[in-house]
Amino acid sequence: MLTFKELLEWTSNTLNFELFSLGTSPFSIKTFFWLLFSFFLLFYFSSKMKKILVKKVFPRYKVDTGIGDSIAAIVRYIILIIGIVVIFQTTGIDLSAFSVLLGALGVGIGFGLQSITNNFISGLIILFERPVKVGDRVDIEGLEGNIINIAARATTILTNDNIAVIVPNSDLINKRVVNWSHNNRSVRINIPIGVAYKEDPALVKKLLIEVAKSNKGILENPEPYVRFEAYAESSLNFNLQVWTTDYSDRPRTLKSELYYSIFSIFREHNIELPFPQEMYI
């Protein structure tokens, strides 16, 4: 049976057992466990730091959610880069020994990791230039939703159906992206309406403005406006234009509410809807 001293000696010899060499630096079992522990602490600390900045520090100073998330992500990447260099230096590993590995990695990136590299670089561009940010309402070739997370490789978009869609960062850079809330969350919604030729345009305009002003989700400034669009084949076509922030991520919901109210007020004032009716949205 091993004595305590012999057990300590065996443990020391095991931990110091050299697995291989990196240049002039030996890589032992102890080095492996130290790196594993150090990297765990580094990634945990950087992740914790990002959460503290986003949830506690930035809200205290009323920093915009999207801007705060971008800054926190950049801070995390800086901490990771500095931390990795410090860990390797304190471990005594000769970084020059990785030159061959980095060269091979470069060849691998050139052939097999182009997509991953492209998405990572696109993610950095998004964080620094901020064409989109967390909280923005976007439309990417028919995909509509709110950005809830921007990671190193991909961005998560949450649709109105509560479906999370993972979109590669390169798509946000290379494809046509409609950002509904890039400047602010105020957006204009168009509500097309057609009435019969016998109706008075002035009365139609008055009723449409009345409907718009009665909806609490519509802004008072800019004021709702009714545009007389055209003399169509079977109708006089109008376009009710309203501004909203509450419904910037639910424009179809606002349209539905307004159409219900318009139908009700038109019936109340005997405003005739033409038939056949060509509705356009």
C-alpha positions as CSV (number, residue, x, y, z in Angstrom):
1,M,0.0,0.0,0.0
2,L,1.3,3.4,-1.0
3,T,2.2,5.9,1.8
4,F,1.1,9.5,1.6
5,K,4.5,10.6,0.6
6,E,4.7,8.0,-2.2
7,L,1.2,9.0,-3.4
8,L,2.3,12.7,-3.6
9,E,5.4,11.7,-5.5
10,W,3.4,9.6,-7.9
11,T,0.9,12.4,-8.4
12,S,3.7,14.9,-9.1
13,N,5.4,12.6,-11.6
14,T,2.1,11.9,-13.4
15,L,1.2,15.6,-13.7
16,N,4.7,16.4,-14.9
17,F,4.7,13.6,-17.4
18,E,5.6,15.1,-20.8
19,L,3.1,14.3,-23.5
20,F,4.9,16.2,-26.3
21,S,6.9,19.3,-27.0
22,L,5.9,22.6,-28.5
23,G,9.2,24.0,-29.8
24,T,11.3,24.2,-26.7
25,S,8.4,24.0,-24.3
26,P,7.3,20.7,-22.8
27,F,3.5,20.0,-22.8
28,S,2.7,17.9,-19.8
29,I,-0.5,16.6,-18.2
30,K,-0.3,19.5,-15.7
31,T,-0.1,22.0,-18.6
32,F,-3.2,20.4,-20.2
33,F,-5.3,20.7,-17.1
34,W,-4.1,24.2,-16.4
35,L,-5.0,25.3,-19.9
36,L,-8.4,23.6,-19.6
37,F,-9.1,25.4,-16.3
38,S,-7.8,28.7,-17.5
39,F,-9.9,28.6,-20.7
40,F,-13.0,27.7,-18.8
41,L,-12.5,30.7,-16.4
42,L,-11.7,33.0,-19.4
43,F,-14.9,32.1,-21.3
44,Y,-17.0,32.2,-18.2
45,F,-15.7,35.6,-17.1
46,S,-16.0,37.1,-20.6
47,S,-19.6,35.8,-20.9
48,K,-20.4,37.1,-17.4
49,M,-18.9,40.5,-18.2
50,K,-21.1,40.8,-21.3
51,K,-24.2,40.0,-19.4
52,I,-23.4,42.5,-16.6
53,L,-22.8,45.3,-19.2
54,V,-26.0,44.5,-21.1
55,K,-28.3,44.0,-18.2
56,K,-26.9,46.3,-15.4
57,V,-24.4,48.9,-16.6
58,F,-25.8,50.1,-19.9
59,P,-29.5,50.3,-18.7
60,R,-28.3,52.5,-15.8
61,Y,-26.9,55.0,-18.3
62,K,-29.9,54.6,-20.7
63,V,-27.7,53.2,-23.5
64,D,-29.7,51.9,-26.5
65,T,-30.2,48.1,-26.3
66,G,-28.7,47.5,-29.8
67,I,-25.7,49.7,-29.2
68,G,-25.1,48.3,-25.7
69,D,-25.2,44.7,-27.1
70,S,-22.7,45.5,-29.8
71,I,-20.3,47.2,-27.4
72,A,-20.6,44.3,-24.9
73,A,-19.8,41.8,-27.7
74,I,-16.8,43.7,-28.8
75,V,-15.6,44.0,-25.2
76,R,-16.0,40.2,-24.8
77,Y,-13.9,39.5,-28.0
78,I,-11.1,41.8,-26.7
79,I,-11.1,40.1,-23.3
80,L,-10.9,36.7,-25.1
81,I,-8.0,37.7,-27.3
82,I,-6.0,39.3,-24.5
83,G,-6.8,36.4,-22.2
84,I,-5.7,33.7,-24.6
85,V,-2.3,35.4,-25.2
86,V,-1.8,35.8,-21.4
87,I,-2.7,32.2,-20.7
88,F,-0.2,30.9,-23.2
89,Q,2.5,33.2,-21.9
90,T,2.0,32.3,-18.3
91,T,1.9,28.6,-19.1
92,G,5.3,29.0,-20.7
93,I,4.3,27.7,-24.2
94,D,6.4,29.0,-27.0
95,L,3.9,30.7,-29.4
96,S,6.3,30.5,-32.3
97,A,5.7,26.7,-32.2
98,F,2.2,27.4,-33.5
99,S,3.5,29.0,-36.7
100,V,3.3,25.7,-38.7
101,L,-0.1,25.1,-37.2
102,L,-1.3,28.5,-38.1
103,G,0.0,28.1,-41.6
104,A,-1.9,24.8,-42.0
105,L,-5.0,26.5,-40.5
106,G,-4.7,29.3,-43.1
107,V,-4.7,26.7,-45.9
108,G,-7.7,25.0,-44.3
109,I,-9.6,28.3,-44.1
110,G,-8.8,28.9,-47.7
111,F,-10.4,25.6,-48.8
112,G,-12.9,24.3,-46.3
113,L,-13.7,27.1,-43.8
114,Q,-14.5,30.0,-46.2
115,S,-18.1,30.1,-45.1
116,I,-17.3,30.2,-41.4
117,T,-14.6,32.8,-41.9
118,N,-16.9,34.9,-44.0
119,N,-19.7,34.8,-41.4
120,F,-17.2,35.6,-38.6
121,I,-15.9,38.7,-40.4
122,S,-19.4,39.7,-41.4
123,G,-20.3,39.5,-37.7
124,L,-17.4,41.9,-36.8
125,I,-18.6,44.3,-39.5
126,I,-22.1,44.2,-38.1
127,L,-20.9,44.9,-34.6
128,F,-18.7,47.8,-35.7
129,E,-20.7,49.4,-38.5
130,R,-24.1,48.5,-36.9
131,P,-26.2,48.3,-40.1
132,V,-28.5,46.2,-37.8
133,K,-28.5,45.7,-34.1
134,V,-30.4,43.8,-31.4
135,G,-34.0,45.0,-31.2
136,D,-34.2,46.1,-34.9
137,R,-37.2,45.0,-37.0
138,V,-35.8,43.7,-40.3
139,D,-37.0,42.1,-43.5
140,I,-34.5,39.9,-45.4
141,E,-36.0,38.7,-48.7
142,G,-39.4,38.0,-47.1
143,L,-38.2,36.9,-43.7
144,E,-39.6,39.4,-41.2
145,G,-38.8,39.6,-37.5
146,N,-36.9,41.2,-34.6
147,I,-33.2,40.6,-34.1
148,I,-32.7,39.1,-30.6
149,N,-29.1,38.1,-30.8
150,I,-25.9,38.7,-32.9
151,A,-23.3,36.1,-32.4
152,A,-19.9,35.5,-34.0
153,R,-21.3,33.3,-36.8
154,A,-25.0,33.9,-37.0
155,T,-27.8,36.2,-36.1
156,T,-31.1,35.1,-34.5
157,I,-34.3,36.6,-35.8
158,L,-37.6,36.1,-34.0
159,T,-40.7,36.2,-36.2
160,N,-44.2,37.2,-35.1
161,D,-45.1,33.5,-34.9
162,N,-42.4,33.1,-32.1
163,I,-40.1,31.1,-34.4
164,A,-36.4,31.7,-34.0
165,V,-34.6,31.8,-37.4
166,I,-30.8,31.4,-37.5
167,V,-29.4,33.6,-40.3
168,P,-25.7,33.5,-41.3
169,N,-24.1,36.9,-40.7
170,S,-23.0,37.1,-44.3
171,D,-26.6,37.3,-45.4
172,L,-27.0,40.5,-43.4
173,I,-24.1,42.0,-45.3
174,N,-24.5,40.6,-48.8
175,K,-28.3,40.5,-49.2
176,R,-30.9,43.3,-49.4
177,V,-32.0,44.0,-45.8
178,V,-34.9,46.3,-45.0
179,N,-34.3,47.7,-41.5
180,W,-37.6,49.2,-40.3
181,S,-36.1,50.7,-37.2
182,H,-32.5,51.7,-38.2
183,N,-33.0,55.4,-37.4
184,N,-35.9,55.0,-34.9
185,R,-38.9,52.8,-34.3
186,S,-41.3,55.2,-36.0
187,V,-42.6,53.7,-39.3
188,R,-45.3,54.7,-41.8
189,I,-48.0,52.2,-42.6
190,N,-50.1,52.5,-45.8
191,I,-53.8,51.4,-45.7
192,P,-55.3,51.2,-49.3
193,I,-59.1,51.8,-49.5
194,G,-61.5,51.9,-52.4
195,V,-65.0,53.4,-52.4
196,A,-67.8,53.7,-55.1
197,Y,-67.7,56.6,-57.5
198,K,-70.9,58.1,-56.0
199,E,-69.2,58.8,-52.7
200,D,-67.9,62.2,-51.6
201,P,-64.1,62.2,-51.4
202,A,-64.1,64.9,-48.7
203,L,-66.3,62.7,-46.4
204,V,-64.2,59.7,-47.1
205,K,-61.1,61.6,-46.1
206,K,-62.8,62.9,-42.9
207,L,-63.9,59.4,-41.8
208,L,-60.5,57.8,-42.5
209,I,-58.8,60.5,-40.4
210,E,-61.3,60.0,-37.6
211,V,-60.6,56.2,-37.6
212,A,-56.8,56.8,-37.5
213,K,-57.0,59.3,-34.6
214,S,-59.2,56.9,-32.6
215,N,-56.5,54.2,-32.6
216,K,-54.1,54.6,-29.7
217,G,-51.3,52.9,-31.5
218,I,-51.1,55.7,-34.1
219,L,-48.8,58.7,-33.5
220,E,-50.3,62.2,-33.4
221,N,-47.2,63.6,-35.0
222,P,-46.6,63.1,-37.9
223,E,-50.4,63.4,-38.4
224,P,-52.4,60.8,-40.3
225,Y,-52.8,61.7,-44.0
226,V,-55.2,60.6,-46.7
227,R,-53.9,60.5,-50.3
228,F,-56.3,60.4,-53.2
229,E,-54.6,57.8,-55.3
230,A,-56.5,57.2,-58.5
231,Y,-59.8,57.0,-60.5
232,A,-59.8,53.2,-60.9
233,E,-62.1,51.1,-63.1
234,S,-64.7,50.5,-60.5
235,S,-63.6,52.6,-57.5
236,L,-62.1,55.8,-56.1
237,N,-58.8,54.7,-54.5
238,F,-57.5,56.3,-51.4
239,N,-54.4,55.6,-49.2
240,L,-54.5,56.2,-45.5
241,Q,-51.0,56.9,-44.3
242,V,-50.3,56.6,-40.5
243,W,-47.2,56.6,-38.3
244,T,-46.6,54.2,-35.4
245,T,-44.0,53.0,-33.0
246,D,-46.2,50.5,-31.1
247,Y,-46.9,48.5,-34.2
248,S,-43.5,48.8,-36.0
249,D,-43.0,45.0,-35.5
250,R,-46.7,44.2,-36.1
251,P,-47.8,46.2,-39.2
252,R,-50.4,43.6,-40.3
253,T,-52.0,43.8,-36.9
254,L,-52.4,47.5,-37.2
255,K,-53.8,47.1,-40.7
256,S,-56.3,44.6,-39.5
257,E,-57.5,46.8,-36.7
258,L,-57.9,49.8,-39.0
259,Y,-59.8,47.8,-41.6
260,Y,-62.3,46.6,-39.0
261,S,-62.8,50.2,-37.8
262,I,-63.1,51.5,-41.4
263,F,-65.7,48.9,-42.4
264,S,-67.7,49.8,-39.3
265,I,-67.6,53.6,-39.8
266,F,-68.3,53.2,-43.6
267,R,-71.4,51.1,-42.8
268,E,-72.5,53.6,-40.2
269,H,-72.4,56.4,-42.8
270,N,-73.6,54.3,-45.7
271,I,-70.4,54.6,-47.7
272,E,-70.6,52.0,-50.5
273,L,-67.7,49.8,-51.3
274,P,-67.4,49.1,-55.0
275,F,-67.8,45.7,-56.6
276,P,-65.7,44.2,-58.0
277,Q,-63.2,45.6,-55.6
278,E,-59.5,45.5,-56.4
279,M,-57.7,45.7,-53.1
280,Y,-53.9,46.1,-53.0
281,I,-51.7,45.7,-50.0
